[in-house]
Amino acid sequence: MKIKQKLVLLLGNFLAFFLIVWAFSIGDQQTYQDRLNRNGLSAASLRVHTKSRETVPTLLTKLSQSGLTNYQVQIADPLRKNVTYVYGAGDYTQLPISSGRMLTDSDFTAPVPFVVVGDTVTQRLYQPATQKYYYNGHQYLSVVGTVGAAQKADINDHVFISLSTAQSALKKALRHYTIYIDGTLATTKQKTAKKLFAATRLTKAKYALVSTAQGDVNPLVWTILILASALLLVLLLARYYIQLQRQQLNGSRLDHLLYRHLQYGYIRQYFLYALVGIGGGYFLGSSLLYLLSYQQIFLTVALYGLLQAVLVVAGIMRTKQRHVLTEAEEDEEEEAEEAEDNE
């Protein structure tokens, strides 16, 4: 295979599989922006409406003793709209962090609060050495992470403070706060949530979601169009390679054994250059683009790569040899080669 043909196979696959990663990145960026607009809550999150006179520390004690996991609670004081208090357990939807880390289970049992701040807030932090601190009015709290949006957004000026069963800055009754629940509390354990919060009702959380896609086109449409383009390119590359090798195979004058070896050689050659292109496109896209759906991307890359490989292998192996050398023809060619060598 000529160098030009090798480059077409390598660079073509590089582009196709970079497009796959890019396609998912468009949807992931929308998910990222939506999650930022929801302060890290999922689309299934609920707002708790309660008239309970119970205090936040009492609620946290009940939650810690409930045995529930994979949930989070966000509590905000209407008088401080840019501050949200967070309590959770296990795995749940979290804010995409730009640096540092998000709040973890250990923070929800610590004797002091920890903080995640928006990018704009970092300009107002106290930093005597390497550690940054947020002053909440009566004490300095350690900042463990930052979050922010590329465009101007409320999240950039927001502060998230951990709640804990060992401490709580919130002393008023639950009815004085705006409360959101997510994870199992909002899905499979709603009855338990109503009981714990003494809720009168649970309603779907409302947030103004901003589209980050180009123009007014839905991100899903962009994703489908780009995936379709990548699929077309994958199929065209398979066809291109098969046709090239068929020309070589049809023009060959070999016995059955050598012909089969030639077919295997073309297949090995395909895997060498195709895999380099596929791996390059996938890893470059993964390193440059913002992604959340790694599993879906990997499965799509595997599916597209497997489809192309099956087409190429089947196309080459199904190519019939047009001229099989007979023993007499082999003898004649050997005699001709010996005669050339003697001359």
C-alpha distance (Angstrom), angle and dihedral (degrees) to the residues before:
residue distance angle dihedral
M1 . . .
K2 3.79 . .
I3 3.80 121.7 .
K4 3.80 91.1 -111.7
Q5 3.81 91.1 55.2
K6 3.80 91.4 47.1
L7 3.80 90.6 52.2
V8 3.81 91.6 49.7
L9 3.81 90.6 54.0
L10 3.80 94.2 43.7
L11 3.81 99.0 42.7
G12 3.80 93.2 38.1
N13 3.80 91.5 56.8
F14 3.79 90.4 42.5
L15 3.82 89.9 57.1
A16 3.82 95.0 42.0
F17 3.79 95.0 52.5
F18 3.79 93.3 41.2
L19 3.82 86.0 56.1
I20 3.81 89.9 53.6
V21 3.80 91.3 55.7
W22 3.80 91.1 44.3
A23 3.82 91.3 51.1
F24 3.79 92.1 57.0
S25 3.79 91.0 41.6
I26 3.82 90.5 63.0
G27 3.79 91.4 57.6
D28 3.80 91.9 41.4
Q29 3.80 91.5 53.3
Q30 3.80 89.0 53.4
T31 3.81 89.6 48.8
Y32 3.80 88.9 47.8
Q33 3.81 92.3 52.2
D34 3.80 92.7 44.6
R35 3.79 90.6 50.1
L36 3.78 90.5 50.1
N37 3.79 89.9 51.2
R38 3.81 88.7 51.6
N39 3.83 92.1 48.8
G40 3.78 89.9 -112.6
L41 3.79 96.7 -48.8
S42 3.79 121.5 133.1
A43 3.80 124.7 -117.0
A44 3.84 88.2 -101.4
S45 3.81 94.0 60.8
L46 3.81 119.6 124.9
R47 3.78 136.2 -152.2
V48 3.79 116.3 -126.9
H49 3.79 117.3 -136.9
T50 3.78 110.5 -162.8
K51 3.78 140.3 157.8
S52 3.78 92.1 -164.1
R53 3.80 119.0 144.4
E54 3.80 90.0 -156.9
T55 3.80 115.7 120.1
V56 3.80 127.2 -119.6
P57 3.86 94.5 -113.5
T58 3.82 89.3 55.1
L59 3.80 90.6 49.2
L60 3.82 91.8 50.4
T61 3.79 90.9 51.3
K62 3.81 90.6 52.5
L63 3.80 91.5 48.0
S64 3.80 92.7 49.9
Q65 3.82 91.0 49.9
S66 3.81 95.2 44.3
G67 3.79 95.3 80.8
L68 3.80 90.4 -131.1
T69 3.79 120.1 143.5
N70 3.81 141.0 -179.9
Y71 3.79 96.4 46.6
Q72 3.76 141.3 104.4
V73 3.79 136.1 -155.2
Q74 3.80 123.8 -153.3
I75 3.79 119.1 -164.1
A76 3.80 125.1 -172.8
D77 3.77 133.1 -177.4
P78 3.84 108.9 -133.2
L79 3.81 87.7 -139.3
R80 3.84 90.9 60.5
K81 3.79 105.2 41.4
N82 3.80 94.6 169.9
V83 3.83 94.0 58.6
T84 3.81 124.7 76.2
Y85 3.81 126.0 -177.8
V86 3.80 115.9 -146.7
Y87 3.80 133.5 -157.6
G88 3.78 125.7 170.3
A89 3.78 150.1 143.2
G90 3.79 134.4 -143.0
D91 3.80 123.3 -15.5
Y92 3.78 121.7 -13.9
T93 3.81 140.6 139.9
Q94 3.78 110.0 -66.2
L95 3.77 139.8 -175.4
P96 3.81 115.2 -84.1
I97 3.80 101.5 -112.7
S98 3.81 120.4 -141.1
S99 3.83 93.2 -164.0
G100 3.79 137.8 -1.9
R101 3.79 116.9 8.7
M102 3.78 142.3 -61.3
L103 3.80 123.5 -110.1
T104 3.82 113.6 -75.1
D105 3.82 138.6 -162.5
S106 3.80 91.3 -91.9
D107 3.82 89.9 58.9
F108 3.82 89.7 56.3
T109 3.81 91.2 61.2
A110 3.82 98.0 38.1
P111 3.83 121.1 114.6
V112 3.83 90.9 -128.4
P113 3.82 130.6 46.2
F114 3.80 124.2 -109.7
V115 3.78 125.7 -150.7
V116 3.80 141.0 -141.7
V117 3.80 113.8 -168.0
G118 3.80 138.7 -167.8
D119 3.79 119.5 -106.5
T120 3.81 93.6 -104.1
V121 3.81 92.1 52.6
T122 3.82 90.9 58.7
Q123 3.80 88.2 73.7
R124 3.81 89.6 63.9
L125 3.81 98.8 45.7
Y126 3.78 125.1 116.0
Q127 3.81 111.6 -120.1
P128 3.82 115.1 176.8
A129 3.83 92.2 166.7
T130 3.80 131.5 -18.8
Q131 3.83 96.2 -37.7
K132 3.81 119.2 80.2
Y133 3.80 122.7 -144.9
Y134 3.78 134.1 -160.2
Y135 3.80 117.8 -147.2
N136 3.79 109.7 -141.9
G137 3.78 97.3 -175.5
H138 3.78 101.4 -82.4
Q139 3.82 107.2 29.2
Y140 3.80 142.9 20.6
L141 3.81 114.4 -109.3
S142 3.82 125.8 -160.0
V143 3.81 114.7 -110.0
V144 3.82 111.0 -139.5
G145 3.81 101.0 173.6
T146 3.78 147.6 7.3
V147 3.78 132.0 -140.9
G148 3.77 133.2 -172.2
A149 3.78 149.7 153.0
A150 3.78 125.5 -121.0
Q151 3.78 91.3 -129.6
K152 3.79 125.2 54.5
A153 3.80 106.7 -75.9
D154 3.80 140.0 154.9
I155 3.80 90.1 -114.5
N156 3.81 89.7 71.0
D157 3.81 90.4 65.5
H158 3.81 96.5 39.9
V159 3.80 130.5 110.8
F160 3.82 126.5 -154.2
I161 3.80 117.9 -161.6
S162 3.79 125.1 -171.6
L163 3.78 121.1 -121.9
S164 3.78 121.8 -149.1
T165 3.76 140.5 -173.1
A166 3.82 85.5 -124.3
Q167 3.80 94.3 56.4
S168 3.78 142.2 5.4
A169 3.79 132.1 -176.7
L170 3.80 89.6 -161.0
K171 3.78 111.3 88.3
K172 3.81 103.6 158.8
A173 3.81 125.2 95.4
L174 3.81 119.4 -83.9
R175 3.79 92.3 -109.3
H176 3.81 90.1 68.3
Y177 3.82 94.2 60.5
T178 3.79 137.8 70.7
I179 3.80 106.0 -121.2
Y180 3.82 131.1 -167.1
I181 3.79 128.0 -176.5
D182 3.79 129.1 -162.5
G183 3.78 140.4 175.3
T184 3.80 118.8 29.1
L185 3.82 92.4 -10.0
A186 3.82 88.5 63.0
T187 3.80 97.5 39.9
T188 3.81 121.4 25.3
K189 3.82 99.3 9.6
Q190 3.80 103.5 47.5
K191 3.81 93.7 127.1
T192 3.79 89.8 53.0
A193 3.81 90.2 47.5
K194 3.81 92.0 52.8
K195 3.78 89.9 51.6
L196 3.80 95.6 46.3
F197 3.80 94.2 47.9
A198 3.81 95.4 35.0
A199 3.80 84.1 -127.5
T200 3.78 122.6 -172.1
R201 3.82 88.7 -159.4
L202 3.79 144.6 -17.2
T203 3.79 119.1 -133.2
K204 3.78 133.6 -175.8
A205 3.78 112.0 -91.2
K206 3.79 113.1 -110.5
Y207 3.78 121.7 -143.9
A208 3.79 133.4 161.5
L209 3.79 104.2 -115.8
V210 3.79 118.1 -156.2
S211 3.81 122.1 -150.3
T212 3.80 115.7 -126.8
A213 3.80 96.3 -175.9
Q214 3.79 121.7 111.6
G215 3.77 112.0 -87.4
D216 3.76 117.1 -24.3
V217 3.80 95.8 -48.3
N218 3.80 116.0 125.2
P219 3.84 111.9 -109.3
L220 3.80 89.3 -126.9
V221 3.82 89.8 59.9
W222 3.80 90.9 51.9
T223 3.80 90.5 48.6
I224 3.81 93.1 51.0
L225 3.81 93.4 45.9
I226 3.80 93.3 50.2
L227 3.81 93.3 44.8
A228 3.81 89.1 50.0
S229 3.82 90.1 50.9
A230 3.80 90.6 49.1
L231 3.81 90.8 49.8
L232 3.81 91.4 50.1
L233 3.80 90.4 50.5
V234 3.82 91.4 49.1
L235 3.81 90.8 52.1
L236 3.82 93.4 45.8
L237 3.80 90.9 51.5
A238 3.80 90.7 51.3
R239 3.80 91.0 50.2
Y240 3.81 91.7 45.8
Y241 3.80 93.2 52.6
I242 3.81 94.0 44.3
Q243 3.80 92.8 51.7
L244 3.79 92.3 49.0
Q245 3.78 93.6 51.5
R246 3.79 93.4 42.7
Q247 3.79 88.9 59.1
Q248 3.79 89.7 53.3
L249 3.80 93.1 44.1
N250 3.81 94.4 47.3
G251 3.78 91.2 50.6
S252 3.80 94.8 49.3
R253 3.82 123.6 106.9
L254 3.79 104.0 -156.4
D255 3.75 139.9 130.9
H256 3.82 118.9 -105.4
L257 3.79 95.8 -93.3
L258 3.80 96.1 49.8
Y259 3.80 91.0 43.3
R260 3.81 90.3 55.1
H261 3.81 90.3 49.1
L262 3.80 89.1 51.6
Q263 3.81 90.7 53.3
Y264 3.81 91.6 50.3
G265 3.80 89.5 48.3
Y266 3.80 91.8 55.6
I267 3.80 90.3 48.5
R268 3.82 92.4 50.9
Q269 3.79 89.0 48.0
Y270 3.80 90.6 52.3
F271 3.82 93.7 51.7
L272 3.81 91.9 48.6
Y273 3.80 96.5 56.1
A274 3.80 97.5 30.5
L275 3.79 94.1 52.9
V276 3.80 92.0 48.5
G277 3.81 90.0 52.4
I278 3.81 93.9 44.2
G279 3.79 93.4 47.7
G280 3.80 92.7 45.5
G281 3.80 94.1 50.7
Y282 3.80 93.2 45.5
F283 3.80 97.0 47.5
L284 3.81 95.3 42.6
G285 3.80 91.1 50.4
S286 3.80 91.6 46.4
S287 3.79 91.9 51.5
L288 3.82 97.9 44.6
L289 3.82 103.4 37.5
Y290 3.79 131.7 63.9
L291 3.81 109.2 -110.6
L292 3.79 138.1 -179.8
S293 3.83 103.0 161.4
Y294 3.81 100.0 66.3
Q295 3.80 94.1 150.0
Q296 3.82 94.0 53.3
I297 3.81 90.8 46.8
F298 3.80 93.4 50.1
L299 3.81 92.0 48.3
T300 3.82 91.9 49.0
V301 3.81 92.0 48.2
A302 3.80 89.9 49.0
L303 3.81 92.0 48.1
Y304 3.81 94.8 48.4
G305 3.79 91.9 44.4
L306 3.81 92.4 48.4
L307 3.82 91.4 48.5
Q308 3.79 92.2 52.8
A309 3.81 92.6 45.3
V310 3.82 92.8 50.4
L311 3.81 91.5 49.6
V312 3.80 93.2 48.8
V313 3.81 95.9 45.2
A314 3.80 92.7 44.9
G315 3.82 92.0 46.0
I316 3.79 93.7 51.4
M317 3.79 96.8 41.5
R318 3.81 92.1 48.3
T319 3.81 92.6 53.3
K320 3.80 106.6 111.1
Q321 3.77 120.7 -140.1
R322 3.80 109.4 -113.0
H323 3.77 98.1 -161.4
V324 3.80 122.4 29.6
L325 3.78 114.6 -168.8
T326 3.78 114.3 -120.6
E327 3.79 120.8 -143.3
A328 3.78 89.8 -104.6
E329 3.81 91.8 52.9
E330 3.79 90.5 47.6
D331 3.81 89.9 52.4
E332 3.79 91.0 48.7
E333 3.81 92.3 51.3
E334 3.80 91.5 47.3
E335 3.82 90.8 50.4
A336 3.81 90.5 48.3
E337 3.81 90.9 50.8
E338 3.82 91.3 48.8
A339 3.79 90.5 49.7
E340 3.83 90.8 52.1
D341 3.79 90.2 49.1
N342 3.82 92.3 50.5
E343 3.78 91.0 51.2
